[in-house]
Amino acid sequence: MLNEPGSNDVTGDHDVTLDQQNSAEADIISVDGFDTLEENSEQGNPLYPGEDEASEDDLRQLGETEISDLVEKDAKSITNEDYESSNPFVEPTKIPAPPATVQEEPGEKLVNSAEAILKISENPEENLDVNPNSENYYKAFSLLQSASEMGNNRAKVHIGMAHLVGEYEMTHNTTKAREIFEGVASEGYPGGQRALGMLYSTGIAVNSSQSTALLYYTFGALGGDTYAQMALAYRYWTGISVAQSCESALKYYTLVADKVARRVGKLGGQMTLRIRLIEEAEAPDKSPLLDDDLIQYYQFLADKGDLQAQLGLGQQYLMGGRGIERNLKLAQFYFISAARAGNTNAYGYLGKISMLLKEYDVALKYFTTAEKEPMGQWGMGTLYYHGWGVPQDYSKALVNFNNAAAQGHTESGLQLGLMYLNGIGVKKDYGQALKHFNTASKAGHVLAFYNLGMMHAVGIGVIRNCQTAAELLKNVAERGFWGNSLMSAHSLYHKGEIDAALVKYMTLAELGYEVAQSNAAFIFDREDTQFIRELSSRYERAFVNWRRAATQGFGGARLKLGDYYYYGQGTEEDPNEAAEQYQLASDAETNAQALFNLGYMHEVGIGRQQDMHLAKRYYDLAALSSVDAHLPTLLANTRLQAKITFESLYKFLNEVTVSQVVNFFIGTFFHTAEYIAGSVASTVSFLTTLDNLLTEDWDIYAMTILAIILGIVVAVRGNPQRQAAAERLAAAERQAQMERQQPQQQPQQQPQAQQQQQAPVIGEREPADGQAAPPGN
């Protein structure tokens, strides 16, 4: 069994709001000495030289008319075609490629263009907004094939993975993929070595061998392959086929996390949804994805002028995620619509988009208009911090970041942490830096996790803790662009391409993604395809993946492990271990099914000591933890009570013999007869004694006693007629008293009103002679 590294709360999923995404050019701590990426701005803007700068007088002169003209100018730049097409394509020939070097492989430019289209470029600014279903997306693979024919090893690995997965018009051919990987690996290319390591680890197209997989992963990691480094880090972290070593895991996670932090991009890492298929199957209506109908509904509201819908769609298209592709043009369109309606927060987002496009003078105008909003304050702080379009001024940057952070803006909190960490504009204060990083990490900010991880790894401001550092940096490493394959696999699964989805999940599971491990186990457990049958040992594979997911803190995987141990599926039957897994699942997430299973095991005495009271307790806890468990637990408790009753009766019948039963009934009969006889004798004795005491005139005494009793009854009840007359008399006296209390004469009223009061009511009968008038007339 795998060594348990402990529950990983730090690396859990975070609900990241769009305002809490990563900063455009946020400072990060480097691996070597925590140097910042910033350079002094005494020579202007070192990153983008030649940018115009604006003075404070220029800022004060910005008026509503100028901003309005600016918005209209940006609005005109968005064509109808941009609005109708959510993913405009930029020709690959227009993508800026790095300058050719002597060591550059043939076809490198074609590979860079293809990776930009596929959004897997290591430079996030080169990734293009392209529709995955468009012809241009498939054109990327024609570029890769051309580069592969030219001998480019990186292109060959992409082609091999396409054959392995069976997508992009490539046939699903694992043998062909293996041959490609072997050819590339023989030339010493790290990507090919990593791919072969994955094949040997999973047993796809080869006999599974963890030692061979470890060898190829090691070679690939030493060669700088990011995937190999992640796979090796995960193996050291959990102790898979190697001695568990936190330090070795930390070393490789640091290498990958450093790449992710440095290549986050101006927009920050795109939010990657982590959807577990088992949870989606149990609650399909709770999917975090936005379906087409819901998106169209929000678009309808936005077109009708709904500000919330406009801002929401603008943020969604700005950052991407939840099934929506990132699109700056559409984001700008909706923000402009909100800005025209007078929403100042929209100006802040428009400023962010302008800053991403390096239009710092335009961004400055937008941020100035939104200076009271957190986004505007963050934008002004960022411009002052970097010296983009304004003179660099750390004090003004600090003021703006503080104002925005006070309103809950996460990126501003991150920038404050960096300033306190490096002593930029303020005195170094590791405690304040740690505080701001912790606040930003709660919102899921990847750079906050990175800086926290590095502080724990080196021991700056905190006591060095390898375990915490490894967990934090593992979280950062999983935020790379390769994590987007999770959503790709999810889409393939729902399209019915089970094999392609499974291969992607198995690949990501090797890198340590808990969601990929649980989803791969789910597919092995539920689906049945020719590819799965060829792999054989499907339940053993599912068991291994459930176990790996469980070690990372997923309670649902613990529940499945308990089922596998209970039924002996994929492993040896072990009720005791099954009960232990159920207990861990119930403790981790208060799982109703796990509590119910524990109750049943206590009821029948399997894996746990039989205890009816504990069984009922677990059944009641299951009912409290989930509404869906009410009916099953009610039936289980009914069965339990019936079982207790029958077992008590059965125990009684088993403990007594026939002679004991006969003696019991005979004894009971004689005791009853003796009691009746004694009662009769006592009654006869009482009557005899009474007859002896009384004289022969006893009947006279009896009649006297009866007469006394009758007199008492009559005196208590009284004469009914007399009682009724008394009640009538009392009522008459009360009525007379009420009449005497009324005033003798009513105030004078208007003549007309008096006539109306004296006039008889229509339909009212006149009182007869001697008959009293009705009260009130």
Buried (B, 14 or more C-beta within 10 A) or exposed (E): EEEBBEBBEBBBBBEBBBBBBBBBBBBBBBBEEBEBEBEEBEEEBEBEEEBEBBEEEBBEEBEEEEBEEBBEEBBEEBEEEBEEBBBBBEEBEEBEBEEEEEEEBEBBBBBBBBBBBBBBBBEBEBBBBBBBEEEBBEBBBBBBBBBBEBEBBBBBBBBBBBBBBBBBEBEBBBEBBBBBBBBBBEEEBBBBBBBBBBBBBBBBBBEBBBEBBBBBBBBBBEBEBBBBBBBBBBBBBBBBBBEBBBEBBBBBBBBBBBBBBBBBBBBBBBBBBBBBBBBBEEEEEEBEBBEEEEBEEBBEBBEEEBBEBBBBBBBBBBBBBBBBBBBBBBBBBBBBBBBBEEBBBBBBBBBBBBBBEBBBBBBBBBBBBBBEBBBBBBBBBBBBBBBBBBEBBBEBBBBBBBBBBEEBBBBBBBBBBBBBBBEBBBEEBBEBBBBBBEBBBEBBBBBBBBBBBBBBBBEBBBEEBBBBBBBBBBBBBBBBBBBBBBBBBBBBBEEEBBBBBBBBBBBBBBBBBBBBBBBBBBBBBEBEBEBBEEBEEBBBBBBBBBBBBBBBBBBBBBBBBBBBBBEEBBBEEBBEBBBBBBBBBBEBBBBBBBBBBBBBBBBEEBBBEEBBEBBBBBBBBBBBBBEEBEEBBEEBBEEBEEBBEEEEEEEEEEEEEEEEEEEEEEEEEEEEEEEEEEEEEEEEEEEEEEEEEEEEEEEEEEEEEEEEEEEEEEEEEEEEEEEEEEEEEEEEEEEEEEEEEEEEEEEEEEEEEEEEEEEEEEEEEEEEEEEEEEEEE
